[in-house]
Amino acid sequence: MFPVMIGTVVIAGIVGYVSERTGFTRNGIVQSIIICIGGAFLFYFVRLMFGFGFNSAGLNAIAASIGALIIVPTHWRR
């Protein structure tokens, strides 16, 4: 269970960094990584408690990270 959590954080960090570098978001690198890690943690714990999600932990982390970046619209602020 602990290696899955560490892998989730690493994958979420990579997704946040890549999304910022490719221009998908304009939040800043650190902010995008924090948003992705928060979304991945939330989805990880929902998966543990309720069993929602995909069978692969990596696919869960990627989907949750991208979803968090789409939901949190910090690039609209001034």
N, CA, C and O atoms as a GROMACS GRO file, in nm:
protein
  312
    1MET      N    1   0.081  -0.118   0.000
    1MET     CA    2   0.000   0.000   0.000
    1MET      C    3   0.087   0.126   0.000
    1MET      O    4   0.055   0.221  -0.071
    2PHE      N    5   0.195   0.128   0.077
    2PHE     CA    6   0.282   0.245   0.081
    2PHE      C    7   0.354   0.269  -0.051
    2PHE      O    8   0.363   0.384  -0.094
    3PRO      N    9   0.408   0.165  -0.119
    3PRO     CA   10   0.470   0.190  -0.250
    3PRO      C   11   0.372   0.245  -0.353
    3PRO      O   12   0.411   0.321  -0.442
    4VAL      N   13   0.246   0.207  -0.344
    4VAL     CA   14   0.147   0.260  -0.436
    4VAL      C   15   0.127   0.409  -0.412
    4VAL      O   16   0.111   0.486  -0.506
    5MET      N   17   0.128   0.450  -0.285
    5MET     CA   18   0.112   0.592  -0.253
    5MET      C   19   0.232   0.672  -0.303
    5MET      O   20   0.214   0.781  -0.358
    6ILE      N   21   0.351   0.621  -0.285
    6ILE     CA   22   0.471   0.690  -0.333
    6ILE      C   23   0.469   0.698  -0.485
    6ILE      O   24   0.504   0.802  -0.542
    7GLY      N   25   0.429   0.591  -0.552
    7GLY     CA   26   0.418   0.592  -0.697
    7GLY      C   27   0.314   0.690  -0.746
    7GLY      O   28   0.333   0.754  -0.849
    8THR      N   29   0.205   0.703  -0.673
    8THR     CA   30   0.101   0.799  -0.708
    8THR      C   31   0.156   0.941  -0.700
    8THR      O   32   0.128   1.022  -0.788
    9VAL      N   33   0.232   0.972  -0.598
    9VAL     CA   34   0.290   1.106  -0.583
    9VAL      C   35   0.389   1.134  -0.696
    9VAL      O   36   0.390   1.243  -0.752
   10VAL      N   37   0.472   1.036  -0.728
   10VAL     CA   38   0.571   1.055  -0.834
   10VAL      C   39   0.504   1.075  -0.969
   10VAL      O   40   0.541   1.166  -1.044
   11ILE      N   41   0.406   0.993  -1.001
   11ILE     CA   42   0.336   1.006  -1.129
   11ILE      C   43   0.261   1.139  -1.135
   11ILE      O   44   0.261   1.205  -1.240
   12ALA      N   45   0.198   1.180  -1.026
   12ALA     CA   46   0.127   1.308  -1.024
   12ALA      C   47   0.224   1.424  -1.042
   12ALA      O   48   0.192   1.521  -1.112
   13GLY      N   49   0.340   1.417  -0.982
   13GLY     CA   50   0.440   1.521  -1.001
   13GLY      C   51   0.488   1.530  -1.144
   13GLY      O   52   0.507   1.640  -1.197
   14ILE      N   53   0.508   1.416  -1.206
   14ILE     CA   54   0.551   1.414  -1.347
   14ILE      C   55   0.442   1.472  -1.436
   14ILE      O   56   0.471   1.549  -1.527
   15VAL      N   57   0.317   1.436  -1.412
   15VAL     CA   58   0.207   1.489  -1.492
   15VAL      C   59   0.196   1.641  -1.475
   15VAL      O   60   0.173   1.712  -1.572
   16GLY      N   61   0.213   1.690  -1.354
   16GLY     CA   62   0.209   1.834  -1.330
   16GLY      C   63   0.320   1.907  -1.401
   16GLY      O   64   0.298   2.014  -1.458
   17TYR      N   65   0.439   1.852  -1.397
   17TYR     CA   66   0.554   1.914  -1.464
   17TYR      C   67   0.536   1.915  -1.616
   17TYR      O   68   0.560   2.016  -1.682
   18VAL      N   69   0.495   1.801  -1.670
   18VAL     CA   70   0.477   1.790  -1.815
   18VAL      C   71   0.364   1.881  -1.864
   18VAL      O   72   0.375   1.943  -1.969
   19SER      N   73   0.257   1.889  -1.787
   19SER     CA   74   0.146   1.974  -1.830
   19SER      C   75   0.185   2.120  -1.830
   19SER      O   76   0.137   2.197  -1.914
   20GLU      N   77   0.271   2.159  -1.740
   20GLU     CA   78   0.317   2.298  -1.738
   20GLU      C   79   0.416   2.326  -1.851
   20GLU      O   80   0.413   2.433  -1.912
   21ARG      N   81   0.503   2.232  -1.878
   21ARG     CA   82   0.604   2.251  -1.983
   21ARG      C   83   0.543   2.249  -2.123
   21ARG      O   84   0.594   2.316  -2.212
   22THR      N   85   0.437   2.173  -2.143
   22THR     CA   86   0.376   2.165  -2.276
   22THR      C   87   0.277   2.277  -2.301
   22THR      O   88   0.230   2.292  -2.413
   23GLY      N   89   0.244   2.356  -2.200
   23GLY     CA   90   0.152   2.466  -2.217
   23GLY      C   91   0.007   2.430  -2.192
   23GLY      O   92  -0.082   2.510  -2.220
   24PHE      N   93  -0.020   2.312  -2.138
   24PHE     CA   94  -0.157   2.273  -2.104
   24PHE      C   95  -0.213   2.362  -1.994
   24PHE      O   96  -0.331   2.395  -1.995
   25THR      N   97  -0.128   2.402  -1.901
   25THR     CA   98  -0.167   2.495  -1.795
   25THR      C   99  -0.068   2.610  -1.790
   25THR      O  100   0.041   2.602  -1.847
   26ARG      N  101  -0.108   2.717  -1.721
   26ARG     CA  102  -0.019   2.832  -1.701
   26ARG      C  103  -0.019   2.870  -1.554
   26ARG      O  104  -0.024   2.988  -1.520
   27ASN      N  105  -0.013   2.772  -1.467
   27ASN     CA  106  -0.018   2.798  -1.324
   27ASN      C  107   0.119   2.824  -1.265
   27ASN      O  108   0.130   2.894  -1.164
   28GLY      N  109   0.221   2.772  -1.323
   28GLY     CA  110   0.353   2.767  -1.264
   28GLY      C  111   0.385   2.622  -1.233
   28GLY      O  112   0.295   2.542  -1.205
   29ILE      N  113   0.512   2.588  -1.237
   29ILE     CA  114   0.550   2.447  -1.222
   29ILE      C  115   0.514   2.394  -1.084
   29ILE      O  116   0.453   2.288  -1.072
   30VAL      N  117   0.552   2.468  -0.980
   30VAL     CA  118   0.526   2.420  -0.843
   30VAL      C  119   0.376   2.411  -0.815
   30VAL      O  120   0.330   2.315  -0.754
   31GLN      N  121   0.301   2.510  -0.860
   31GLN     CA  122   0.157   2.510  -0.837
   31GLN      C  123   0.090   2.393  -0.910
   31GLN      O  124   0.000   2.330  -0.854
   32SER      N  125   0.131   2.364  -1.032
   32SER     CA  126   0.073   2.253  -1.106
   32SER      C  127   0.105   2.120  -1.039
   32SER      O  128   0.020   2.031  -1.033
   33ILE      N  129   0.227   2.107  -0.991
   33ILE     CA  130   0.265   1.982  -0.922
   33ILE      C  131   0.183   1.966  -0.795
   33ILE      O  132   0.137   1.855  -0.765
   34ILE      N  133   0.163   2.073  -0.720
   34ILE     CA  134   0.084   2.065  -0.596
   34ILE      C  135  -0.061   2.030  -0.626
   34ILE      O  136  -0.121   1.949  -0.556
   35ILE      N  137  -0.118   2.090  -0.730
   35ILE     CA  138  -0.255   2.059  -0.769
   35ILE      C  139  -0.268   1.913  -0.808
   35ILE      O  140  -0.363   1.846  -0.768
   36CYS      N  141  -0.173   1.863  -0.886
   36CYS     CA  142  -0.178   1.723  -0.930
   36CYS      C  143  -0.163   1.626  -0.813
   36CYS      O  144  -0.233   1.525  -0.807
   37ILE      N  145  -0.072   1.655  -0.723
   37ILE     CA  146  -0.053   1.566  -0.608
   37ILE      C  147  -0.176   1.566  -0.519
   37ILE      O  148  -0.216   1.461  -0.468
   38GLY      N  149  -0.238   1.682  -0.500
   38GLY     CA  150  -0.362   1.687  -0.420
   38GLY      C  151  -0.474   1.607  -0.484
   38GLY      O  152  -0.544   1.534  -0.414
   39GLY      N  153  -0.492   1.621  -0.614
   39GLY     CA  154  -0.595   1.543  -0.683
   39GLY      C  155  -0.568   1.394  -0.680
   39GLY      O  156  -0.660   1.314  -0.665
   40ALA      N  157  -0.440   1.358  -0.694
   40ALA     CA  158  -0.405   1.216  -0.692
   40ALA      C  159  -0.426   1.155  -0.554
   40ALA      O  160  -0.473   1.042  -0.542
   41PHE      N  161  -0.391   1.230  -0.448
   41PHE     CA  162  -0.417   1.182  -0.312
   41PHE      C  163  -0.566   1.164  -0.287
   41PHE      O  164  -0.608   1.063  -0.231
   42LEU      N  165  -0.643   1.261  -0.329
   42LEU     CA  166  -0.788   1.252  -0.310
   42LEU      C  167  -0.844   1.128  -0.380
   42LEU      O  168  -0.921   1.053  -0.321
   43PHE      N  169  -0.804   1.107  -0.504
   43PHE     CA  170  -0.853   0.993  -0.579
   43PHE      C  171  -0.801   0.862  -0.521
   43PHE      O  172  -0.872   0.761  -0.522
   44TYR      N  173  -0.678   0.862  -0.469
   44TYR     CA  174  -0.621   0.742  -0.406
   44TYR      C  175  -0.702   0.701  -0.284
   44TYR      O  176  -0.732   0.583  -0.265
   45PHE      N  177  -0.738   0.798  -0.200
   45PHE     CA  178  -0.814   0.765  -0.080
   45PHE      C  179  -0.959   0.730  -0.111
   45PHE      O  180  -1.019   0.647  -0.042
   46VAL      N  181  -1.015   0.791  -0.215
   46VAL     CA  182  -1.150   0.751  -0.258
   46VAL      C  183  -1.147   0.607  -0.308
   46VAL      O  184  -1.240   0.530  -0.284
   47ARG      N  185  -1.039   0.571  -0.380
   47ARG     CA  186  -1.023   0.434  -0.428
   47ARG      C  187  -1.013   0.336  -0.310
   47ARG      O  188  -1.072   0.227  -0.314
   48LEU      N  189  -0.941   0.374  -0.208
   48LEU     CA  190  -0.929   0.287  -0.090
   48LEU      C  191  -1.062   0.271  -0.016
   48LEU      O  192  -1.098   0.160   0.024
   49MET      N  193  -1.133   0.381   0.000
   49MET     CA  194  -1.256   0.377   0.080
   49MET      C  195  -1.374   0.316   0.006
   49MET      O  196  -1.449   0.237   0.063
   50PHE      N  197  -1.391   0.353  -0.121
   50PHE     CA  198  -1.512   0.314  -0.192
   50PHE      C  199  -1.491   0.218  -0.308
   50PHE      O  200  -1.587   0.157  -0.355
   51GLY      N  201  -1.368   0.204  -0.354
   51GLY     CA  202  -1.340   0.111  -0.462
   51GLY      C  203  -1.366   0.166  -0.601
   51GLY      O  204  -1.367   0.089  -0.697
   52PHE      N  205  -1.388   0.297  -0.614
   52PHE     CA  206  -1.406   0.356  -0.746
   52PHE      C  207  -1.272   0.373  -0.813
   52PHE      O  208  -1.172   0.399  -0.746
   53GLY      N  209  -1.267   0.358  -0.944
   53GLY     CA  210  -1.144   0.384  -1.017
   53GLY      C  211  -1.110   0.271  -1.112
   53GLY      O  212  -1.187   0.177  -1.132
   54PHE      N  213  -0.992   0.284  -1.170
   54PHE     CA  214  -0.944   0.184  -1.263
   54PHE      C  215  -0.868   0.076  -1.187
   54PHE      O  216  -0.839   0.092  -1.068
   55ASN      N  217  -0.836  -0.033  -1.253
   55ASN     CA  218  -0.761  -0.140  -1.189
   55ASN      C  219  -0.614  -0.104  -1.167
   55ASN      O  220  -0.552  -0.153  -1.074
   56SER      N  221  -0.560  -0.020  -1.251
   56SER     CA  222  -0.420   0.018  -1.243
   56SER      C  223  -0.403   0.143  -1.156
   56SER      O  224  -0.473   0.242  -1.176
   57ALA      N  225  -0.311   0.136  -1.062
   57ALA     CA  226  -0.287   0.252  -0.975
   57ALA      C  227  -0.224   0.367  -1.054
   57ALA      O  228  -0.252   0.483  -1.025
   58GLY      N  229  -0.142   0.336  -1.152
   58GLY     CA  230  -0.081   0.441  -1.234
   58GLY      C  231  -0.183   0.514  -1.318
   58GLY      O  232  -0.176   0.636  -1.332
   59LEU      N  233  -0.278   0.440  -1.373
   59LEU     CA  234  -0.383   0.502  -1.453
   59LEU      C  235  -0.473   0.589  -1.364
   59LEU      O  236  -0.520   0.694  -1.408
   60ASN      N  237  -0.496   0.545  -1.243
   60ASN     CA  238  -0.572   0.627  -1.147
   60ASN      C  239  -0.499   0.759  -1.120
   60ASN      O  240  -0.562   0.865  -1.117
   61ALA      N  241  -0.368   0.753  -1.101
   61ALA     CA  242  -0.291   0.874  -1.071
   61ALA      C  243  -0.292   0.970  -1.189
   61ALA      O  244  -0.306   1.091  -1.170
   62ILE      N  245  -0.277   0.919  -1.310
   62ILE     CA  246  -0.277   1.004  -1.428
   62ILE      C  247  -0.414   1.069  -1.447
   62ILE      O  248  -0.422   1.190  -1.472
   63ALA      N  249  -0.520   0.991  -1.436
   63ALA     CA  250  -0.655   1.045  -1.455
   63ALA      C  251  -0.688   1.148  -1.347
   63ALA      O  252  -0.747   1.252  -1.377
   64ALA      N  253  -0.651   1.121  -1.223
   64ALA     CA  254  -0.680   1.215  -1.115
   64ALA      C  255  -0.600   1.343  -1.130
   64ALA      O  256  -0.651   1.451  -1.100
   65SER      N  257  -0.475   1.334  -1.175
   65SER     CA  258  -0.393   1.453  -1.192
   65SER      C  259  -0.446   1.543  -1.303
   65SER      O  260  -0.455   1.664  -1.286
   66ILE      N  261  -0.481   1.483  -1.415
   66ILE     CA  262  -0.535   1.562  -1.525
   66ILE      C  263  -0.671   1.621  -1.486
   66ILE      O  264  -0.701   1.736  -1.520
   67GLY      N  265  -0.752   1.544  -1.415
   67GLY     CA  266  -0.880   1.595  -1.369
   67GLY      C  267  -0.865   1.711  -1.273
   67GLY      O  268  -0.942   1.808  -1.281
   68ALA      N  269  -0.769   1.704  -1.184
   68ALA     CA  270  -0.746   1.814  -1.090
   68ALA      C  271  -0.700   1.938  -1.163
   68ALA      O  272  -0.739   2.049  -1.126
   69LEU      N  273  -0.617   1.923  -1.265
   69LEU     CA  274  -0.572   2.039  -1.340
   69LEU      C  275  -0.685   2.103  -1.418
   69LEU      O  276  -0.686   2.225  -1.438
   70ILE      N  277  -0.780   2.024  -1.461
   70ILE     CA  278  -0.894   2.079  -1.534
   70ILE      C  279  -0.992   2.147  -1.439
   70ILE      O  280  -1.048   2.252  -1.472
   71ILE      N  281  -1.013   2.088  -1.322
   71ILE     CA  282  -1.111   2.141  -1.227
   71ILE      C  283  -1.063   2.270  -1.160
   71ILE      O  284  -1.142   2.362  -1.141
   72VAL      N  285  -0.936   2.278  -1.126
   72VAL     CA  286  -0.884   2.394  -1.054
   72VAL      C  287  -0.840   2.499  -1.157
   72VAL      O  288  -0.734   2.485  -1.218
   73PRO      N  289  -0.920   2.602  -1.177
   73PRO     CA  290  -0.890   2.701  -1.284
   73PRO      C  291  -0.804   2.818  -1.235
   73PRO      O  292  -0.848   2.932  -1.240
   74THR      N  293  -0.684   2.790  -1.188
   74THR     CA  294  -0.602   2.899  -1.135
   74THR      C  295  -0.541   2.984  -1.245
   74THR      O  296  -0.489   3.092  -1.215
   75HIS      N  297  -0.545   2.941  -1.370
   75HIS     CA  298  -0.485   3.021  -1.476
   75HIS      C  299  -0.574   3.139  -1.516
   75HIS      O  300  -0.531   3.222  -1.596
   76TRP      N  301  -0.695   3.149  -1.464
   76TRP     CA  302  -0.783   3.261  -1.496
   76TRP      C  303  -0.763   3.380  -1.405
   76TRP      O  304  -0.816   3.488  -1.433
   77ARG      N  305  -0.690   3.365  -1.299
   77ARG     CA  306  -0.669   3.477  -1.207
   77ARG      C  307  -0.569   3.576  -1.266
   77ARG      O  308  -0.495   3.542  -1.359
   78ARG      N  309  -0.567   3.695  -1.215
   78ARG     CA  310  -0.476   3.797  -1.265
   78ARG      C  311  -0.340   3.786  -1.207
   78ARG      O  312  -0.252   3.866  -1.240
   0.00000   0.00000   0.00000
